[in-house]
Amino acid sequence: MPIRRKGVFYTLALSITMIRVTRLNRSEVVLNAELIRYVERSPDTLITLINGDTLMVLETLDEVVRRAVAYHQAKNLIPKPEYLPYREEMAAE
């Protein structure tokens, strides 16, 4: 059952460990976000995994990063923006 959360669709199984990306030939791939070593833009987006495998995708670098961050937020590894203190509150301290 899909879950809609701030413009991102999750399914229970995929939200735990995976993000969805599209290869250059338009086939969809579900990628374990924990295995991403780095992402580079060179005109296409190239994802390099920790084992050295690479994957060229249609999504922009910013979109891949957004999906990886959304994955980590779903796991509560990165605080959601609404839980971060406001700048004014930080400045007052």
C-alpha positions in Angstrom: 0.0 0.0 0.0 1.6 3.3 -1.1 2.1 6.0 1.5 2.2 9.7 0.4 4.7 11.8 2.5 5.6 15.3 1.4 5.4 14.6 -2.4 7.3 11.3 -2.2 5.5 7.9 -2.6 6.7 5.1 -0.4 5.6 1.5 -0.2 6.2 -0.2 3.1 8.9 -2.5 1.8 10.7 0.0 -0.4 10.8 2.8 2.2 12.9 0.7 4.4 16.0 0.3 2.3 15.5 1.4 -1.3 15.1 4.3 -3.7 13.8 4.1 -7.2 15.8 5.5 -10.2 15.5 5.2 -14.0 18.3 3.9 -16.2 19.1 5.7 -19.5 17.1 3.0 -21.4 14.0 4.0 -19.3 14.0 0.8 -17.2 13.4 1.4 -13.5 15.8 0.1 -10.9 15.3 -0.1 -7.1 18.6 0.8 -5.5 19.7 0.3 -1.9 20.4 3.9 -0.8 22.9 2.6 1.9 25.2 1.4 -0.9 25.7 4.8 -2.6 29.3 6.0 -2.3 28.9 9.2 -4.4 26.8 10.7 -7.2 28.3 12.9 -9.9 27.0 15.0 -12.8 28.9 14.6 -16.1 26.4 15.4 -18.4 24.4 12.4 -17.2 24.0 11.4 -13.5 26.4 8.7 -12.5 25.9 6.8 -9.2 28.9 4.9 -7.8 28.2 2.3 -5.2 30.5 1.2 -2.4 31.5 -1.9 -4.3 32.7 0.1 -7.3 29.6 -0.6 -9.6 28.3 2.4 -11.4 24.8 3.2 -12.7 23.9 6.0 -15.1 20.4 7.3 -14.5 18.0 9.9 -16.0 17.3 11.6 -12.6 19.3 14.7 -11.9 22.0 14.8 -9.2 19.8 16.9 -7.0 16.9 14.4 -7.4 19.0 11.4 -6.4 20.3 13.3 -3.4 16.7 14.3 -2.5 15.6 10.7 -2.7 18.5 9.5 -0.6 17.9 12.2 2.0 14.1 11.2 2.1 15.2 7.6 2.6 17.4 8.5 5.6 14.7 10.8 7.0 12.2 7.8 6.7 14.7 5.8 8.8 15.1 8.8 11.2 18.8 9.1 10.5 18.5 12.8 9.4 16.1 15.0 11.3 13.1 16.3 9.4 13.2 20.1 8.8 10.2 20.7 11.2 12.3 19.2 14.0 15.3 21.5 13.4 15.5 24.6 15.6 14.7 27.9 13.9 17.6 30.3 13.3 16.0 32.9 15.6 15.8 30.4 18.4 19.5 29.4 17.9 20.5 33.1 17.8 18.6 33.8 21.0 20.6 31.2 23.0 
